Every structure is written in structure tokens, then in C-alpha cells.
Amino acid sequence: MDPLPQPQDLVRLERLNAEEVATYVLPETFKLWGNERPYEQYVADLHEIERSSFGRRSFSFCGVRDEHGNVMSCFKRYGREATWDGRRLHAVGIGAVFTLPGERRRGLASLMLGASLDRERQEGSDLAFLFSDVHPAFYERLGFVALPSRSFTVRASSLQRGRATISTMEDSDIGGVRKCYDAGVARRPFALVRTPVIWDVIRMRERQDEISPAHRFAQPVRLVVREGRTVRAYVKGWRQPRRDAYVLDEMGALEGYEELLPTLLSAAIGDLGKVAGWLPPEPERGALPRGSVKRRANAVLMVAPLSRAAQALWQQHGPPIVHAASDPLWSTDHI
């Protein structure tokens, strides 16, 4: 494919096609991120995302080659939108940064990502973000700053249980669930916006997880409270008996209905002892008891301002860090 515009001459950054990714990249990244899936399922899941509306519009692999055209280092890129102190920003997500074993210790990943960030600035992206599993200092040298990234645990016995008519979430509830999510976003200083395309790919990932061996001892539980046809609140997550926990993916409520969330969680937990997961953002965090909180060692959220608008917000408000008692994003934002 034709190379993308080059911000510097140190590396030749190109968009990789599906065949190259399957030949050079996936057999290696499968060892790191296969997550107990068979290789064939790992490849099929990726191709399903690439063929989706999200994949066609916003998702690609980029990388650098040697003089023979062989891929040396690569990463995935996907577009999102963010809100930050009332401003709508174009954000770009970076993930699966990988250098082939024979090409390591040459600084290729740094050069590649530096070229990519320069290109994003030129093309009008406001903000870059990623979830770092190892060595956040590597990304800090490129201008990224780590945001609060924590896990929490709350005992089931500490949840206040009210009265509500609780139902299993159905496909027809997606519109109401979106409104609950948007109600939370409207009250946060920083959040990722979800378009219909983003909701579709999140549901796709959930379906993929449901057949993954990594979840063979877990049960998906997604519940809502409806009044008439209106969804007032929802929770999504996994019952994991081996952990004695309901692992929360996300939850939300229309403004004024946050008190329903502990009741929904109690129903999702059943006879298990606790709810756990990523520390929720506000205002949903405020609906839960304090519980136990600790820093996460993986999926550390990092952001870098790229445009003048984002840099001005950074200088005015500092990094987009929300209240100290909450984290910025849900685990489902980790695409």
C-alpha cells in the first residue's frame, strides 16, 4: 500500500494490509495476547473486528519495514472521540505495540511511535491514548502521562439493596443503555464518547469473550431496571465463582437513578461474596461503598496532548485526571 505522509525521514511508516499482519505479526502477538484462545479463534476475532463498521472506518495496523519489505515493528491504531472539560476532541488510540524478535533493541518502536504521533498532529488529532501493560516509562519518553488506573473490591454485604424490578438486558435495551452511559459522560471532566459504531464493536467483543476459553468458568450477567420501556440503570459483567466475585465491566444510570446501581449489583452477585473490577469513574463510583482499592499493574491508561487545543486544556487544567476517588474509563473502553 502507499506509505502514509512522513513526518520525518528516520522511519518509513506504512499502513499494513491484512495479509502482512496475518503472516508476520499475529503468530508472534498471539503468544502475548492470545488469552487462552486457539490461534484460529484469535485470528478470526481480529478479522471480525477489521470487517466491522468500526474496523473499516477507524481501525488499522501501521508499521515499519526493512529494505526487503518485511515488517519489523508495528502497532494498531483506532479512532475515538473524547470530551474534556466540555470540549469535543478527536482522539487516537494506540495498542499492540510490537517489534519482531530479531529487530529488537534498536529503538524501532520509539521511532515508529514518534513518527506516528507527528503524523497525528499534522492530520488534526487532538489527543493520543493507550493502555500500557509493561514499562509505562517507555511511553512517558514519548510525551504520555499515566492517569489513575486502579482496581477495586467491594463486599456483597456492604451493598445497600433496594426494591426494583430487575430484568436481563436484551438487545432492544441498547438505546436505553446508551442514554444511561451518556448521562454519566455528561458529568465527567474527561470521557470517551461512544457512537453507535463503538457500541457495536463493544458488543462484538463481548460475544467473542463469551466463547473464549479464558471465560469457560465465568458467566456473563447483564441486567437492567426498566420503567415501562425506559431503561433507568444497567450493569454488565461476569460471575466468576472461582474468584467468588462478580467482575464488573461497566454500569450506568440516568441522572437521579444512581441509587439503583447497588441493587442491580446485588442481583448480579447472587451468592458470591464480592464485586470487583476496574475502579469506576464518577458519578457511578459514588453509588458504591468505599471498599478496597489498589493500583493496577496492567492496562495503565496513558494520554498525550497533540493539538494546540488539547495542550491549552492541559496547561489550564492539568492532565485529564478526574476525582481522586475514581478512574477515568471503564474496562470496556479498552478495545
N, C-alpha and C positions, 0 to 999 in steps of 0.2 A: 504494500500500500504506500501511497505517497507520504513522505515524512511530514509531521506537523511543523509549523513555523518554529525556528530555532532561536531561543533567547541567547545562546552562547555557542561557541564552536567546540567546547570540550567534549560533548557527547552528542550523538545523533538520536534524538528521542522520536520514537515512532509508535503509532498505534498498531498493535499486534492483531493478526486475524485468528479466528478460532482454531484453525489447523495448527498454527505455530504454538498456541497456548497448550493445545492437547498434546503436541509432540514433545515440547521442551520443558514446559512449566508444570503441568498437572501431575506427572509422575513424581516430581520432587516435592511439590507443595502438599500432595496427599499424605506424605509421611508426617507433616507437621499439623495439618488441619483436616485430616480425614475424619476425625471424631468417630472412630469405630465403624464407619460405613464401608461397605465393599467399594473397591476402586470404581467399578462400573456405576454405582449409585452416586458416588462423589462427582464423577464427570457428568452424569445425567442431570443432577441437581443444578450444576453450574450452567449447562446448556439450556435448561428450562428458564433460568433467570435471564440469560442472554437473549432468548427468543421472546421474552415478555415485553409488554409496552415499556416498562421501566428499562429493560435491557437495551431495547432499540433506541430509546431516547437519551439515556443517561449513563449507561454502564459500558466500560471498555477496559481492556488491558493495554498498557503502554510499557515500552521498554527500550533497551539499547542492545545493539548487535555488535558482533565482531566484524572484521573485514570480510569474512566469508558469509555474512548474513545470519549467523547463528545467534540466538537470543542469549545474552549474558546476564542481564538483570531486568526485573520488571515489577509492576505493581498494578493494582486495579484502581480505577477512577470512577466515581459516580457523582452525579449532581444532586444537590438538595437545596432547599430554601430554608433560611433561618430568620427568626425575629430576635432583635437585640435592642432593648430599650425603645420599643415601638418602631424601629426601622426594619424594613424587609430587605434581606440581604441574599445574594447568590452565594451559596456555599458549595465547596467541592470536597467530597470525602475521598480519602486515600486509604488503601488497605492491601493486605497480602504482599507487602514489600519483600522481594526475594531475589537473591543472587545465586546463580548456579554454583555448585560446589567448587568447580575448577576455576572460577573467576573471582573468588572472594579475596578479601584483604588488599584490594586495590582501590578502594574508595568509590567504586562504581555506583553504589546505592546513593551515596551523598551527592555525587554529580548528577545522577539521574533525577533525584527528587528536587535538587536545586534548580535544574533546568525546567522541571515541571512547574514549580512554583512561580518562576519567572514568566513562563508561558501563561499561567493562570492570571497573573497580574495584567499582562498585556491584553488578555481577552476579556477582562472585566469581572473576574471573580472577586468577591469581597473577602471571603474567609475560607481557610482550609482547616479541615479537622480529621482526626484519625483516632483509632483505639489501639494503644500500644500494649503488646503482650510482654515485650522484653526491652530493656535498655531505653527508657524514656530520654536519657541524656543524649542519645544519638539524634533524636528529633529536636531536642532543645537547641542543638547547634545549628539547626536549620531555621530557627525562629519560632518553634512551637512552645507553648506553655501548658503545663499539666493543670487540669481543673480537678476539683474534688471528685474522687472515684472510690466509692465505698460500698460495702455490703452491710446488710442489717439482718437481725433476727429478732422476732417478737414472739413471745409465748402465746399460745392459743388462749390460755386462761386470762390473759390481760386484755383481750379484745372485748369491748362492750357490745352486747348483742341486742339489737332492737327488733322490732316487728316489721317484716317486709315480705312481699310476695316475690319469691326468687325463682327465676327460670333459667334453663340452659340457653346460652347465646345461640341464636340462629343466624343464618346468612342474611335474612331480611332485617336483622338488627344493625347492620353495618352503618347505616345512615345515622342512627341514634348514638351508636358508639363514637362515631366521628365527632358528633356535636359535644359529647362529654369530653373527649380528648381536647377539642378546640377550646372548650371552656377553661380547661387547665392552662393551656398555652397562653391564653389571653391574660393570665395573672402571673406569668413568669417573666423575669427580665430577659432570659435567653431560652430559646427553644428551637427545635427543628419543626418546620411546617410539614404537614402530611397532605399531599394531593391525593386524588383517587388512585393514581398510578402507584404511589408509595404504599397506600393501604393494600393494593392488590399484591405487591411483592412481599409485604409482611405476611399476608395470609398464605402466600405460596411457600414462604419459609416455614410457616407453622405446619403446613401439610407435609413438607419434606421431613420435618423433625418427628412427626407422628409415626413415620415408618423407619426412622433411624434406629439402629441397634443401640445407640447411646441412650435412647429413651425406652428401652424394652422393659424396664422396671418402673416406668412412670406412666401416669395417666393425665392427658390434658383435661383441664377443668376450666370452662369459660362460662361465667354466669352474669346475668343482668337482673336489674329491678325495672319493671315496666309499670307505667300508669297509663292504662289504655294502650295506645300504640307508641307511647313516648318512652324511650329508654332514659331512666333517671341516673343510673350508675351501672358500672360494669367492672369485672375483674377477669384477668386472663393469667393462666399459669399452669403448673404441673404438680399433681400429687406424687410425691416421691417417698413411699413408705420406708425405703432403706435409709433415708435421711430423717425420717419422722417429721417431714416438712412439706408444706405447700410452697413451692418455689414460684414467686410472683414474677410475671413478665411485665405487666402494667395494669393500671386501674385508672378510673376516671369517673367524674360525676358532674352533672350540671350544677351551676352555682346555687348554693343553698341546700344541696343534697349530699354533701360530703359525709354527713353522719351515717349514710347508708353503707359506706365502704367497709367499716369493721364488721357489720352484719354479713355482708357478702363474703368477706374473707373467712369468717367463722364457718359459713356454709361450705366454702371451698375446702377448708382444712379438714372438716369431718372429724374423725377420731385421731388425727395426727396431732403432734404436740406443738408445732410452731409454724410460723410463716417466715420465709427467708427470701433473699434476692438482692438485687441492686438497691441501694438506698433511694427511695422515690424522690422526685422533685416536688416542690411546692406547687399547688396547695395540698396535693394528695398526702404528702408526708405529714402534714399537720393533723390528718384524720387518724393517725396511728399512735399507739403508746410509744414511749421513748425506746425501749428495747436495747439491744446490743449492736454497736456499730464499730466496724473496723475497715481499714484501708484495703482496697483490692490490689492484688499483685498482678492481675491481668486486666486487659481491656481498659486501660487507663486513658480517659478522654484527654486529648490534647488539641489545642486550636492555635492558629496563626493568622493575624490580620494581614490582608493583602492589599486592599484598596485604600484610597485616602479616606473614604467614609468610615471603613472599619478601624483604621488607625486613629481617626479622630475620636470615635467612640471609645477606643482603648485608652487614649490619653485622658479623656474626660471621666470615664467611669472605672478604668482598670480592666483587667480581663473579665469576660462574661461569667463571673462566679456568682452563683445565687446564694441564698441564705446559708449560713454555716451548718444548719441542721439538715440540709437537703442537698441532693446532687442535681446536675442539670438535665440528664436524659434518662430514658428508660432503656432496658436491655434490648428491647425490640427495635431501637434506633440503630443498633449495631448490625448493619446489613452486610 
